[in-house]
């Protein structure tokens, strides 16, 4: 056991001195920050959201504009950048954002536009905190952040404000994974979705809410996403929108693809 610990420490020290960790994700090679070694190993061995990479590979092409809302340290953003024309990504957690920038830089990705802001309503300064009390992990959220230990202030802009400033135009694919913030965000982008009909890959986090409010939260999603003709699960199998307010969707973390 002691030898294993020493070996692991030597490996960490080596790659931190090297400045990157070589990773192959879904057939593509990357240089990634050496401070998330365990995560990158899992990603390279298809232990982290392999279905997400299959979906991105299925729907992105060299002409696509991809928007990653909740980019964290960039595992999907850097992959998408090698698949499509442009990547726009949002990560309000300042610790995660530093690693996101590092991973973009390590891979010399000039087609990625990262933003250290939260997409929320209204415009202003909002509280963000992690469910695990540690910024930079995969669990930072705006949900009840003001009541959590270690909460910080971050800049929030509405989609309308940001898109007006950026004049970004048509986005082809949205990935939205924001730890419960989706229930507030989705209604604010309905007009954009209706106008451009991008494919939306949405992760839902109903278990983060009290049991008596979950159905109401999911009903807000259904009300917006019924503008799409098709709803698929993460295995790309068709599902009915009614399933989004069913027991499984209300009690488990789920992901759906919406498209015409």
N, C-alpha and C positions, 0 to 999 in steps of 0.2 A: 504494500500500500504506500509506504514511504517513497519507494523508488518511483512509483507512478506519479505521485505528487511532484517529485523533483523533475521528472521527465516533462510533465505538463508545464511546469514553470520555465524550464529551459526552452520549450517550444514557444511559449508566450514571449519570452525575452528575445528570442531570435527574430520573430516576425515583427515585434515592435521596433527592434533595431533596424530591420530591413525597411520598415515603413509601410508595409502592406502585407496582406495575406492573399495568395492566389486561389481563386474560386472558379469552379465551372458550374454555372446555374442553367439547367435545362439546355445544355449543349453550347452555351456561350461562355467565353472566358472573361474573367474580371479580376481586377486588383481591388481588394476591399480593406477597410480599416482593420488593423490587427487588435483592436480593443473589444471586438465582438466575435472573437474567434469561434466560440461554441456555436453561436448562431449561424455564422457563415458555413461552418462544417455541416450543420443540419440542412441548410439551404442547398448545399452542393450534393447532399445525399438524398435529396427529395423528401426530407422530413418536415419541411416547413411549407405548407400551402402548395403542394405540387399542382393542385387543380387550378390555382391562380395563374401559374405560368402556362398551363395548357390553354386557359381561356385567353390570355394575352397573345399567345402564339397563334391561336385560332383566328382572332379578330383584328389584330394589328398588321399593318403592311407599311411599305416604304412611304406611302403618302399620308398616313394617319397622323392626327394630332391627338395626343393622349394627355388626359388630366388626372393626376394622382392626388386626391384629397385625403390627407393622412399618410404622408410618404414615409414617416419615421426616419430611419437612417438610409433609406433608398433602395431596398432590395427589389422592389418592383419598378421603381423609376429608372434605375440604371439598366435593367433588363429591357424595358420598353424603349429606352433611348437607342438601343441597337436594333430595334425592330421597326421604328417609325420615324417620321420626319421631325416631329417636335414633341417635347415633353414639358408640361407645365405641372409643377408640384407644390403642394402646400404642407408645411409642417410648423406649427406654432411653438412646439416645445423647443426652447433654445438649446438645450443639451443635445437632443436628437438632431436638431438642425445643423449643428457644427459637424456632426459625423456625416450627415447628408451631403453637405458641401465637400467634405473630404473625399467621399466616395465618388462624387461627380468629378472632382479634380483628378483623382487617381486614375480614372478611366478616360480622361481628356474628352469629356462629353460636352461638346459645344452646342448641342441642340436641346439642352435642358435649362428651363427657367424656374429656379426655386424661389419660393416666397415664405418668409418667416412670419406668417400671419394665420389667424384662424378665420375661417369662413363662418360667420355667425350673424345674428341680427339682434340689436341694431349695431351700427358702426360705433366703435369706441374701445375702451380698455375693459377686458374681461379677465376673470380668474381662471387659471388652469392648474390642475394638480393630478397626481398619479394615484391610482387605486392602491398601488404598493408603496406610496410615499416617496418614491425615488424618480426624479425627473430623468428623462432620456430612455426610459423603458418603453415597452409597447402598450402601456396602459394609461397614458396621460389623457385627460378628458376635461371637458368644460362642465360636465354634469356635477352639480352641487359642489363645485370646486372651492367656493368660498368657505365651506364647512370643513375642508380637509386640511390636514397638516402639510406644510410645505407648499401651499398654494402660491402661485406667482401671477403677476399681471402680464398679459400678452395683448397685442393689438388684434382687434377683430374688424373685419370689413364684411359688408353684405356682398352677395354675389353681384348684385346690381352695381354697387359702387366699384368693386374690383374690375368687373368686365367693362364698365364705362371708362375707367382709367386706362386699362390695358388695351382696349379695342382688339381683343384677341380674335374675334370672329367665330367661325365654326369649329367646335371640338367634336371629334369623331367617337371618342371613348372616354367615359368617366370611370375611375375606380374610387369608391367612397368607403373608407374604413376609419371612422372617427369616434369609436368607443361611446356610442349613444348620441352623439351630436347630430347624427343623420336625421333624427326625427324632427329636429328644428330646421336643419338645412334644406331638406328635400322640398318642403312647401315653398321656400323662398326662390328656388330655381325652376319652378314649374313652367313659367313663361318661356324660359330659355329652352327647356327640354321640349316643350310643345313646338317651338319654332324650328329647332335644329334636329331633333330626334337622334341624339347621340346614343350609342349603346351605353348602358349603365350597369356596372358590376357593383352591387351594393351589399355591404355586410351590415346585418342588423344585430342589435345588442339589447334585446328586450329584457334579459335577466338582470340588467343593471337598474331596472325600475321595479317599483313595488308591484306585486301581483295584480292589485286592483286597478292599476293604470296601464298595464301592458297592451291590452286590447285597444284602448283608445289611441295609444302611441302608434301601433301598427296600422290602425285605420287611417291615420294621417298619411302614411306611406301609400296605402292602397288608393286613397283618394287622388293622389297625384299620379301614381304610376299606372293607373288604368288608361292613361293616354297611349300606352304601348299595346301592340297587338299580341306580343308574346312575352311570357315570363318563364324563365328556365331556372333550375337549381344549379348548384356549382358543378354538377356532373353533366350539365347541358341537357337535362331531361325536362320536358315541358311540365309545368305545374300551374294549377289554377290560382288566380289571385286570392280566391277565398281561403287557400291554404295559409296565406300570410297572417290570418287571424285565427288559425287553428292552434291546437295545443302544442304541437312541436315548435312552431314558429314563436310562440309566446314563452316557451320555457327553455329554449336552447339558442345559442348563437347560430345564425344562419347566413347564407349568402345567396343572392339571386342575380340573374342577368335579365335585363329588360331590353327589348329590341323590337323593331318592326320587321 
